[in-house]
Amino acid sequence: MTNPTTRHTKRPRPAVVLTIAGSDCSGGAGIQADIKTISALGGYAASIITAVTAQNTQGVQAVYPLPAETVGQQLRSVMDDLQPKAIKIGMVYNADIVQRISETLHDYRPRHVVYDPVMISTSGRRLMTPDTVEAISRMLIPCCTLITPNLAEASLLCGSDISDTGQMEEAAHALAHRYGTAVLVKGGHLSEGDMCDILYAPDEEVNCHHFQAPRIESSNLHGTGCTLSSAIATFLAQGHPLAHAVAKAKEFTRCAIVHGKSLNIGHGNGPLWHTFECFPQE
């Protein structure tokens, strides 16, 4: 017979990480990639869906945003009960959803909010309406502690093209001081040389960090940005300092890319492999 005391003894609480993003029915990006990442790193993943997409490894065929009220109700339910230690935000399709998320974040003031500004899919489809960019700049980014734009997204936010590491550093510095947040400009689409991401964190003693690594040749890169931002949020929730969290998240993402290189899933840009066993948890 089970001892009632033993049965009701709770295990240690894992770090709760909330992802707010769109659903990718093919499982490679969005909410699905976020949950895989958070779970692989030992966090507890809660999720709020902002939109349902029809997509696969070949592209995004359709986007169906949820009502802003539904998004807001989901967010308040999670914040009231689970009290996540970090939040990752991905695709927000329209200004109404941006406003509802921003208002709720302002009310609850979570410690870590990582925003991956998913504006355009890899296949070139716009994943938000034009007025949403203005709403994001005005309402959402000032609520965040870190944003992780790629070159195209940073160029859109800055209003000028970014094509080399010098311009990346200038963009990170400018965006950080404009919005009062840390900025990680991702250089995965640099045309030449190694991969280089640049972090500018205005409130830290060492406020600029370059993360350089050899380029990995792979046709399976679907969900890379989602994976990286979710991993950063998870490591922040587990108590790591920002620069250390970014470094560990980049290593996790690198391993997921390496282990996904040989995957044969779909006929286009395939996914990463998040559930490898080699990544150290310490």
TIBA-127619 format. One record per residue (C-alpha): residue in three letters; residue number from 1; x, y, z. Coordinates in nm, 4 decimals. Example, Ala and Ser with C-alpha at 12.3 -4.5 7.8 and 13.67 -1.06 7.14 Angstrom:
<lummis>
LUMMI pavex marba       c1       c2       c3
LUMMI   ALA     1   1.2300  -0.4500   0.7800
LUMMI   SER     2   1.3670  -0.1060   0.7140
</lummis>
This chain:
<lummis>
LUMMI pavex marba       c1       c2       c3
LUMMI   MET     1   0.0000   0.0000   0.0000
LUMMI   THR     2   0.1310   0.3445  -0.0961
LUMMI   ASN     3   0.2254   0.5705   0.1892
LUMMI   PRO     4   0.0012   0.8818   0.1589
LUMMI   THR     5   0.2850   1.1026   0.2754
LUMMI   THR     6   0.5110   0.9704   0.0030
LUMMI   ARG     7   0.2382   0.9970  -0.2611
LUMMI   HIS     8   0.1806   1.3659  -0.1947
LUMMI   THR     9   0.5454   1.4665  -0.1617
LUMMI   LYS    10   0.6248   1.7159  -0.4385
LUMMI   ARG    11   0.9413   1.7023  -0.6426
LUMMI   PRO    12   1.1662   2.0111  -0.6669
LUMMI   ARG    13   1.0107   2.2819  -0.8842
LUMMI   PRO    14   1.1744   2.3134  -1.2276
LUMMI   ALA    15   1.2111   2.6575  -1.3802
LUMMI   VAL    16   0.8861   2.7447  -1.5570
LUMMI   VAL    17   0.9441   2.9015  -1.8998
LUMMI   LEU    18   0.6522   3.0409  -2.0985
LUMMI   THR    19   0.6556   3.0603  -2.4762
LUMMI   ILE    20   0.4180   3.2931  -2.6607
LUMMI   ALA    21   0.4265   3.2119  -3.0312
LUMMI   GLY    22   0.2530   3.0666  -3.3344
LUMMI   SER    23   0.1887   2.6980  -3.3879
LUMMI   ASP    24   0.3885   2.5177  -3.6584
LUMMI   CYS    25   0.1917   2.2084  -3.7590
LUMMI   SER    26   0.5071   2.0532  -3.9094
LUMMI   GLY    27   0.6751   2.0635  -3.5668
LUMMI   GLY    28   0.9984   2.2349  -3.6681
LUMMI   ALA    29   0.9506   2.5910  -3.5449
LUMMI   GLY    30   0.7220   2.8083  -3.3328
LUMMI   ILE    31   0.5542   2.6715  -3.0216
LUMMI   GLN    32   0.6608   2.3160  -3.1033
LUMMI   ALA    33   1.0332   2.3983  -3.1307
LUMMI   ASP    34   1.0113   2.6109  -2.8166
LUMMI   ILE    35   0.8573   2.3323  -2.6087
LUMMI   LYS    36   1.1147   2.0812  -2.7345
LUMMI   THR    37   1.3990   2.3181  -2.6448
LUMMI   ILE    38   1.2729   2.4132  -2.2997
LUMMI   SER    39   1.2030   2.0495  -2.2145
LUMMI   ALA    40   1.5407   1.9273  -2.3426
LUMMI   LEU    41   1.7125   2.1792  -2.1141
LUMMI   GLY    42   1.5244   2.0721  -1.8036
LUMMI   GLY    43   1.2693   2.3528  -1.7860
LUMMI   TYR    44   0.8916   2.3247  -1.7604
LUMMI   ALA    45   0.7342   2.4595  -2.0786
LUMMI   ALA    46   0.4048   2.6477  -2.0714
LUMMI   SER    47   0.2703   2.7794  -2.4012
LUMMI   ILE    48   0.0372   3.0436  -2.5395
LUMMI   ILE    49  -0.0615   3.0250  -2.9035
LUMMI   THR    50  -0.0956   3.3535  -3.0936
LUMMI   ALA    51  -0.1722   3.2042  -3.4340
LUMMI   VAL    52  -0.2255   2.8744  -3.6103
LUMMI   THR    53  -0.0208   2.8352  -3.9267
LUMMI   ALA    54  -0.0375   2.5958  -4.2163
LUMMI   GLN    55   0.3285   2.5328  -4.2908
LUMMI   ASN    56   0.5859   2.2664  -4.3606
LUMMI   THR    57   0.9529   2.2410  -4.4509
LUMMI   GLN    58   0.8793   2.4074  -4.7861
LUMMI   GLY    59   0.7199   2.7242  -4.6515
LUMMI   VAL    60   0.4228   2.8909  -4.4851
LUMMI   GLN    61   0.0969   2.8444  -4.6711
LUMMI   ALA    62  -0.1454   3.0265  -4.4383
LUMMI   VAL    63  -0.1615   3.2148  -4.1060
LUMMI   TYR    64  -0.4716   3.2290  -3.8865
LUMMI   PRO    65  -0.4272   3.4645  -3.5879
LUMMI   LEU    66  -0.6217   3.4006  -3.2683
LUMMI   PRO    67  -0.8397   3.6773  -3.1224
LUMMI   ALA    68  -0.6392   3.9139  -2.9024
LUMMI   GLU    69  -0.8771   3.8495  -2.6140
LUMMI   THR    70  -0.8046   3.4754  -2.6338
LUMMI   VAL    71  -0.4305   3.5406  -2.6265
LUMMI   GLY    72  -0.4711   3.7711  -2.3275
LUMMI   GLN    73  -0.6832   3.5201  -2.1361
LUMMI   GLN    74  -0.4240   3.2477  -2.1913
LUMMI   LEU    75  -0.1469   3.4775  -2.0711
LUMMI   ARG    76  -0.3227   3.5832  -1.7524
LUMMI   SER    77  -0.4109   3.2219  -1.6709
LUMMI   VAL    78  -0.0473   3.1166  -1.6874
LUMMI   MET    79   0.0882   3.4241  -1.5084
LUMMI   ASP    80  -0.1600   3.3935  -1.2205
LUMMI   ASP    81  -0.0845   3.0282  -1.1489
LUMMI   LEU    82   0.2512   2.9138  -1.2875
LUMMI   GLN    83   0.4421   3.2429  -1.2448
LUMMI   PRO    84   0.7096   3.1702  -1.5075
LUMMI   LYS    85   1.0658   3.2783  -1.4393
LUMMI   ALA    86   1.1206   3.3694  -1.8045
LUMMI   ILE    87   0.9058   3.4358  -2.1099
LUMMI   LYS    88   1.0006   3.3841  -2.4726
LUMMI   ILE    89   0.7926   3.5640  -2.7366
LUMMI   GLY    90   0.7910   3.4657  -3.1019
LUMMI   MET    91   0.5375   3.5416  -3.3740
LUMMI   VAL    92   0.2745   3.8060  -3.2947
LUMMI   TYR    93   0.0696   3.8646  -3.6073
LUMMI   ASN    94  -0.1212   4.1873  -3.5488
LUMMI   ALA    95  -0.1265   4.5046  -3.3420
LUMMI   ASP    96  -0.4225   4.3964  -3.1266
LUMMI   ILE    97  -0.2306   4.0912  -3.0041
LUMMI   VAL    98   0.0787   4.3064  -2.9444
LUMMI   GLN    99  -0.1239   4.5481  -2.7335
LUMMI   ARG   100  -0.2840   4.2719  -2.5253
LUMMI   ILE   101   0.0517   4.1030  -2.4554
LUMMI   SER   102   0.2210   4.4347  -2.3753
LUMMI   GLU   103  -0.0510   4.5398  -2.1312
LUMMI   THR   104  -0.0314   4.2078  -1.9504
LUMMI   LEU   105   0.3488   4.2143  -1.9288
LUMMI   HIS   106   0.3253   4.5654  -1.7860
LUMMI   ASP   107   0.0835   4.4409  -1.5198
LUMMI   TYR   108   0.2912   4.1381  -1.4142
LUMMI   ARG   109   0.6444   4.2683  -1.4855
LUMMI   PRO   110   0.8260   3.9329  -1.5319
LUMMI   ARG   111   1.2016   3.9413  -1.4745
LUMMI   HIS   112   1.3124   3.7949  -1.8094
LUMMI   VAL   113   1.1348   3.8531  -2.1412
LUMMI   VAL   114   1.3176   3.7341  -2.4547
LUMMI   TYR   115   1.1595   3.8468  -2.7823
LUMMI   ASP   116   1.2520   3.6887  -3.1145
LUMMI   PRO   117   1.0895   3.9353  -3.3590
LUMMI   VAL   118   0.9658   3.6878  -3.6197
LUMMI   MET   119   0.8654   3.9216  -3.9002
LUMMI   ILE   120   0.9396   3.7295  -4.2195
LUMMI   SER   121   0.9621   3.3529  -4.2726
LUMMI   THR   122   1.2705   3.1928  -4.4275
LUMMI   SER   123   1.0648   3.1401  -4.7453
LUMMI   GLY   124   0.9907   3.5134  -4.7589
LUMMI   ARG   125   0.6301   3.5240  -4.6307
LUMMI   ARG   126   0.5408   3.8157  -4.4001
LUMMI   LEU   127   0.4317   3.6854  -4.0617
LUMMI   MET   128   0.2803   4.0101  -3.9331
LUMMI   THR   129   0.0746   4.2969  -4.0715
LUMMI   PRO   130   0.2541   4.6258  -4.1565
LUMMI   ASP   131   0.1070   4.8209  -3.8627
LUMMI   THR   132   0.2286   4.5513  -3.6260
LUMMI   VAL   133   0.5923   4.6604  -3.6669
LUMMI   GLU   134   0.5051   5.0063  -3.5352
LUMMI   ALA   135   0.3063   4.8578  -3.2462
LUMMI   ILE   136   0.5946   4.6255  -3.1564
LUMMI   SER   137   0.8417   4.9144  -3.1532
LUMMI   ARG   138   0.6137   5.1340  -2.9433
LUMMI   MET   139   0.4615   4.8846  -2.6979
LUMMI   LEU   140   0.6250   4.5407  -2.6907
LUMMI   ILE   141   1.0022   4.5857  -2.7198
LUMMI   PRO   142   1.0174   4.8313  -2.4247
LUMMI   CYS   143   0.8675   4.5503  -2.2086
LUMMI   CYS   144   1.1468   4.3096  -2.3045
LUMMI   THR   145   1.4830   4.2425  -2.1428
LUMMI   LEU   146   1.6375   4.0970  -2.4620
LUMMI   ILE   147   1.5481   4.1019  -2.8314
LUMMI   THR   148   1.7123   3.8685  -3.0844
LUMMI   PRO   149   1.6644   4.0073  -3.4387
LUMMI   ASN   150   1.8384   3.8554  -3.7393
LUMMI   LEU   151   1.9969   4.0822  -4.0010
LUMMI   ALA   152   1.6732   4.1434  -4.1928
LUMMI   GLU   153   1.4758   4.2154  -3.8755
LUMMI   ALA   154   1.7459   4.4427  -3.7317
LUMMI   SER   155   1.7590   4.6258  -4.0662
LUMMI   LEU   156   1.3820   4.6767  -4.0551
LUMMI   LEU   157   1.3922   4.8067  -3.6978
LUMMI   CYS   158   1.6891   5.0358  -3.7705
LUMMI   GLY   159   1.5650   5.1548  -4.1084
LUMMI   SER   160   1.8931   5.0734  -4.2867
LUMMI   ASP   161   2.0609   4.7671  -4.4349
LUMMI   ILE   162   2.3012   4.5699  -4.2157
LUMMI   SER   163   2.5547   4.3512  -4.3926
LUMMI   ASP   164   2.8722   4.3236  -4.1812
LUMMI   THR   165   2.9818   4.2902  -3.8188
LUMMI   GLY   166   3.0602   4.6588  -3.7832
LUMMI   GLN   167   2.7065   4.7521  -3.8836
LUMMI   MET   168   2.5715   4.4757  -3.6575
LUMMI   GLU   169   2.7490   4.6249  -3.3563
LUMMI   GLU   170   2.6213   4.9734  -3.4418
LUMMI   ALA   171   2.2668   4.8372  -3.4786
LUMMI   ALA   172   2.2817   4.6487  -3.1484
LUMMI   HIS   173   2.4055   4.9604  -2.9703
LUMMI   ALA   174   2.1436   5.1864  -3.1310
LUMMI   LEU   175   1.8502   4.9514  -3.0658
LUMMI   ALA   176   1.9593   4.8851  -2.7069
LUMMI   HIS   177   1.9648   5.2544  -2.6236
LUMMI   ARG   178   1.6451   5.3284  -2.8162
LUMMI   TYR   179   1.4424   5.0660  -2.6319
LUMMI   GLY   180   1.6293   5.0262  -2.3038
LUMMI   THR   181   1.6850   4.6544  -2.3561
LUMMI   ALA   182   1.9668   4.4140  -2.4380
LUMMI   VAL   183   1.9994   4.3255  -2.8074
LUMMI   LEU   184   2.1443   4.0157  -2.9736
LUMMI   VAL   185   2.1857   4.0768  -3.3478
LUMMI   LYS   186   2.2192   3.7390  -3.5191
LUMMI   GLY   187   2.4592   3.7149  -3.8108
LUMMI   GLY   188   2.3584   3.3776  -3.9503
LUMMI   HIS   189   2.2891   3.5356  -4.2900
LUMMI   LEU   190   2.6245   3.7114  -4.3239
LUMMI   SER   191   2.7467   3.6432  -4.6755
LUMMI   GLU   192   3.1047   3.5504  -4.5879
LUMMI   GLY   193   3.3187   3.4061  -4.3102
LUMMI   ASP   194   3.2255   3.2527  -3.9778
LUMMI   MET   195   2.8963   3.2912  -3.7983
LUMMI   CYS   196   2.8941   3.5922  -3.5666
LUMMI   ASP   197   2.6252   3.7127  -3.3271
LUMMI   ILE   198   2.6713   4.0383  -3.1354
LUMMI   LEU   199   2.5196   4.1033  -2.7936
LUMMI   TYR   200   2.4945   4.4539  -2.6541
LUMMI   ALA   201   2.3700   4.4773  -2.2952
LUMMI   PRO   202   2.3704   4.8419  -2.1809
LUMMI   ASP   203   2.3260   4.7666  -1.8098
LUMMI   GLU   204   2.6180   4.5257  -1.7755
LUMMI   GLU   205   2.9805   4.6063  -1.6886
LUMMI   VAL   206   3.1041   4.4354  -2.0058
LUMMI   ASN   207   2.8289   4.5440  -2.2389
LUMMI   CYS   208   2.9379   4.4118  -2.5792
LUMMI   HIS   209   3.0074   4.0467  -2.6636
LUMMI   HIS   210   3.0931   3.8811  -2.9957
LUMMI   PHE   211   2.9965   3.5143  -3.0351
LUMMI   GLN   212   3.1864   3.3695  -3.3283
LUMMI   ALA   213   3.1745   3.0112  -3.4550
LUMMI   PRO   214   3.2420   2.8161  -3.7746
LUMMI   ARG   215   2.9494   2.7990  -4.0147
LUMMI   ILE   216   2.7687   2.4623  -4.0180
LUMMI   GLU   217   2.6655   2.3459  -4.3631
LUMMI   SER   218   2.3175   2.1986  -4.3326
LUMMI   SER   219   1.9888   2.2116  -4.5215
LUMMI   ASN   220   1.7990   2.1459  -4.1955
LUMMI   LEU   221   1.7772   2.4840  -4.0253
LUMMI   HIS   222   1.4017   2.5275  -3.9793
LUMMI   GLY   223   1.3365   2.6700  -3.6319
LUMMI   THR   224   1.6918   2.7831  -3.5526
LUMMI   GLY   225   1.5850   3.1262  -3.4234
LUMMI   CYS   226   1.3044   2.9768  -3.2150
LUMMI   THR   227   1.5441   2.7263  -3.0635
LUMMI   LEU   228   1.8076   2.9854  -2.9756
LUMMI   SER   229   1.5679   3.2322  -2.8129
LUMMI   SER   230   1.3903   2.9592  -2.6154
LUMMI   ALA   231   1.7233   2.8232  -2.4939
LUMMI   ILE   232   1.8330   3.1708  -2.3816
LUMMI   ALA   233   1.5057   3.2148  -2.1906
LUMMI   THR   234   1.5492   2.8748  -2.0260
LUMMI   PHE   235   1.9043   2.9430  -1.9109
LUMMI   LEU   236   1.7998   3.2851  -1.7791
LUMMI   ALA   237   1.5159   3.1179  -1.5878
LUMMI   GLN   238   1.7715   2.8782  -1.4384
LUMMI   GLY   239   1.9758   3.1701  -1.3032
LUMMI   HIS   240   2.2548   3.2144  -1.5585
LUMMI   PRO   241   2.3828   3.5678  -1.6316
LUMMI   LEU   242   2.2816   3.7040  -1.9715
LUMMI   ALA   243   2.6087   3.6611  -2.1634
LUMMI   HIS   244   2.6554   3.3104  -2.0182
LUMMI   ALA   245   2.2956   3.2206  -2.1050
LUMMI   VAL   246   2.3518   3.3334  -2.4644
LUMMI   ALA   247   2.6767   3.1350  -2.4914
LUMMI   LYS   248   2.5149   2.8167  -2.3554
LUMMI   ALA   249   2.2093   2.8647  -2.5780
LUMMI   LYS   250   2.4288   2.9029  -2.8843
LUMMI   GLU   251   2.6128   2.5801  -2.7982
LUMMI   PHE   252   2.2830   2.3953  -2.7506
LUMMI   THR   253   2.1573   2.5273  -3.0857
LUMMI   ARG   254   2.4851   2.4296  -3.2542
LUMMI   CYS   255   2.4500   2.0739  -3.1212
LUMMI   ALA   256   2.0873   2.0585  -3.2361
LUMMI   ILE   257   2.1923   2.1688  -3.5858
LUMMI   VAL   258   2.4783   1.9174  -3.5994
LUMMI   HIS   259   2.2552   1.6303  -3.4847
LUMMI   GLY   260   1.9840   1.7360  -3.7313
LUMMI   LYS   261   2.2085   1.7546  -4.0395
LUMMI   SER   262   2.1297   1.4015  -4.1506
LUMMI   LEU   263   1.7565   1.4089  -4.0731
LUMMI   ASN   264   1.5285   1.3250  -4.3631
LUMMI   ILE   265   1.2043   1.4980  -4.2666
LUMMI   GLY   266   1.0033   1.6741  -4.5339
LUMMI   HIS   267   1.1179   1.7882  -4.8756
LUMMI   GLY   268   1.2534   2.1346  -4.7921
LUMMI   ASN   269   1.4307   2.3137  -4.5071
LUMMI   GLY   270   1.4183   2.0425  -4.2410
LUMMI   PRO   271   1.4170   2.0824  -3.8602
LUMMI   LEU   272   1.6864   2.0650  -3.5946
LUMMI   TRP   273   1.7154   1.7674  -3.3602
LUMMI   HIS   274   1.6559   1.8863  -3.0034
LUMMI   THR   275   1.6636   1.5585  -2.8126
LUMMI   PHE   276   2.0270   1.4604  -2.8499
LUMMI   GLU   277   2.2033   1.3264  -2.5409
LUMMI   CYS   278   2.5474   1.4848  -2.5634
LUMMI   PHE   279   2.4663   1.8303  -2.4321
LUMMI   PRO   280   2.5967   1.8828  -2.0757
LUMMI   GLN   281   2.3475   2.0216  -1.8251
LUMMI   GLU   282   2.6095   2.1597  -1.5883
</lummis>
